[in-house]
Amino acid sequence: MIEIVGASRWYGQVIGINDVTCSIPTGLTALLGQNGAGKSTLIKLITGQLKPTTGAVSVFGRNPFACSEVLQNIGYCPETDSFYEEMTGRQFVSLMARLSRVPINDLASAVQYALEQVQMVERADTVIASYSKGMRQRIKVAQAIVHDPKLLILDEPLNGLDPLGRRQLMSLMKDYANKGRAIVVSSHILYEVEQMTQHILLLHRGRLLAKGDIREIRALIDQHPHRIRLETENARKIGPRILELDSVLAVQYDRRDPRVLELETAAPEEFYSQLGDLVLAADQEVSHLSSPDNNLESVFGYLVQG
Amino acid sequence: MSDTGAPPIADLSYRNYDGPKSVRGPRWWPIARNGIRLTLRKKAVFWALFAFSWLPYVMIVFQLFISSVTENVRGPERFIDLPKYPEMLSNAYGSWFFVFFIVLLAGAGSIAADNRSNAQQIYLSKAITKRDYLIGKWMSIFLVMFAVVFIPMFSVTCYAAFNLGLGDFMRQYGTLFPKIFVIAAIPATVHACVMLGISAWNKAPTIAGLIYVGIFLAWNLFAQIVAALLHDSLSREMRRTVDYFSIQGSISGLGQNVIGAMPRQFFDRHLPPQLPAWQPLLALAIVACVLGLAAARARIRAVDVVKS
């Protein structure tokens, strides 16, 4: 559906993306990268808002730049708020539907469907100025889906949404992908992306660092020692027992907080499966468990070094 | 315990619009329509300015009324030398004050508001081109301005035709009706182009409006000062042309040339002065329009591109 071949985009001396080659099929694809990685630039190339400095981008087999026929089949939800505050949500979605060439006779029903999908029917007739961040996000998504595009591009769509809103939007995206449409979702939060899809494109400093199944990247991460942070009643009591486990390579106590210890493991899955029994045997309550390595920065660190 | 019945089943599966995606009509129309709607939404200010812009035409009605009364009292020999209808119309056409405020109301925020709210990004991701966007924005100012100038002028001309006798009026001034279309389009075109160019380069509608006010007034003043300074060294026609060599001057001068009469008021007993030359004024209006549109076109883009 989307083919990108050797695409680079420079803003003067600043690089947006650098020699990116990939294809994006139907289904849900996540564009993962830290802030400034080039996600938004790639999205703007796909939505025809920018021309690549070198290379080529094709959507539905055509160059999307200023091409109405291609843009008619794309739904785009930008990261930033992009609307008139004095319009109501319904007016805004209607205007966007008109611009997307939805016939006037079908306009009201198409807008109503879109608003239903994002759970905004009740607040649709109040002005956007009164909307919360989450409501604005929903209206932006509604305008992107109102004309039933074949390709839906959502730039950080979960920003500002409450947990329920996130779940509803993820469910909407999955339903949409299951209908054979393509969805590209950008995010800088690994955890969020894992809940949505397995297929990712990983961008770092304008370069495509990895693409494919997120589980493979996870496996790659797991080849490196993995740090896990535990908060218990008494870290020194449970520490020796943890160190006895074959999967654990090292244990380190926190000098400032006697309840906290940090361990290093080469087999996190094995450690997690053993942790329950260990906690019961030590009769220690674990109040907090986290992995400092389980974030995007670590993924990039591993991929760049490894 | 009362039985409230089962709650309605919410169908949350995705049901999207799957009809055709082509509508007749130009692609710029939704943008123009939205712009007009936003202007008309500023109800109190817009309608007040529109009402005030009728004042010069109310004066024409008054003059026509006086004319008919004195005719009845004293016969065809009137006690004052009333201006001819085209002179009255030319006078009213040159009254720019309230019309100019409507330009600011309709145009200052046209693109500036989109810049402020990043709306260009979302507009240009739809099935419209940059040209559609520009035409839509231009039309949203042009159509409002055209209506604001045309409606009172046409209404008063119709009144004048009936007041002065339809047959006589059509014989003498019949060509005024098509001319009204042209002269209403002149301020609408010039203001729409220049205002759009200024609006495109700003993020705050108020700043865009103030810049246009500054350019508009300063230019008018400058032209008049130059004409006064060169008073002795220029011919009468040239002096008049220099005096008109500004945005408002070109609009008024071209309009007066189309009407074929200079402004003359009720008690003004002097003969109307000579019309300014239309060629330099037309050239000035075209240059202003081209510059305005080029400035707007250069600034319209979905993304801010960092320059090296």
Interface residues (C-beta under 8 A of the other chain):
Chain A: Y11 G12 Q13 V14 K44 T47 G48 Q49 L50 A66 S68 E69 L71 Q72 I74 Y76 P78 T80 D81 S82 F83 Y84 E85 E86 L95 M96 A97 R98 L99 S100 R101 V102 P103 I104 D106 S109 A110 Y113 A114 E116 Q117 Q143 I145 V146 H147 D148 Q168 S171 L172 D175 Y176 K179
Chain B: L12 S13 Y14 R15 N16 Y17 D18 G19 P20 K21 S22 V23 R27 P30 I31 N34 L38 R41 A113 S117 N118 A119 Q121 I122 Y123 L124 S125 K126 A127 I128 T129 K130 R301 A302 V303 V305 V306 K307 S308
